[in-house]
Amino acid sequence: METNETILRGVLDRWKAAVDAHEPERVAATFTEDAIFQGLHPYGVGGKAVSEYYDSQPLGLTAKYRILETRRIASDVVLGYLAVDFSFSDRPTLPVYLSVLVKQSTAGDQISHYQVSSLN
């Protein structure tokens, strides 16, 4: 059986690679179609909202994450709480905290909820 951390890393590594490559559609593919998405702008639902959010981000944006906590909250859902540093080519790094729910399915694991908090 996969560990909570292994499940999270499988999805988050795909998310990070797509963010770093500035490929909004590929970022959106890491989310469920009904995902609740809250970045640092007003929230949205679904892949279109995710894609539009990441398409509006500047070129050169990269993400570096560290898993702080995990919980299995259902047989097919893993909660992750992370520290994420978003780096930019033209301004200081933005440290945030991120909570995600990853839904497992035979079609592949995807993020069903994404909530960013900035404590600065």
C-alpha positions, 0 to 999 in steps of 0.5 A, a space after each residue: 500500500 502506498 503511503 500518504 506521502 507517496 500519494 501526495 508526491 505523485 500528484 504534487 510532482 506533476 503539479 510542480 513540473 507543470 507550474 515550473 513549465 508554465 503549462 496551465 492546461 497541464 496544471 489543470 489536469 492534476 485537478 478533478 473536474 469539480 475541484 475547489 481551487 483557492 489561490 491568492 485570488 478569488 476562488 474558482 471551481 474546476 479545471 478551467 478556473 485552475 488553468 486561468 489562474 495559472 495562465 495569469 501567473 508570470 513566466 518564470 514562476 516556479 514552486 518548491 514544496 515541502 510536505 509538513 503533515 499528511 492524514 488519510 481522511 477516507 479510504 480514497 482521500 489524502 490530506 496534505 499540508 505543505 510549505 510552498 515557496 513560489 519563486 519569480 524571476 523579477 521579485 522576492 520569493 513568496 512563501 505560502 502554506 497549502 492544504 490539498 485533498 488528493 482523491 485517488 481513483 483508477 483514472 489517476 490521483 488528482 487534487 480535489 481541493 486546494 487552499 493557499 494561505 499567506 501568513 506574512 
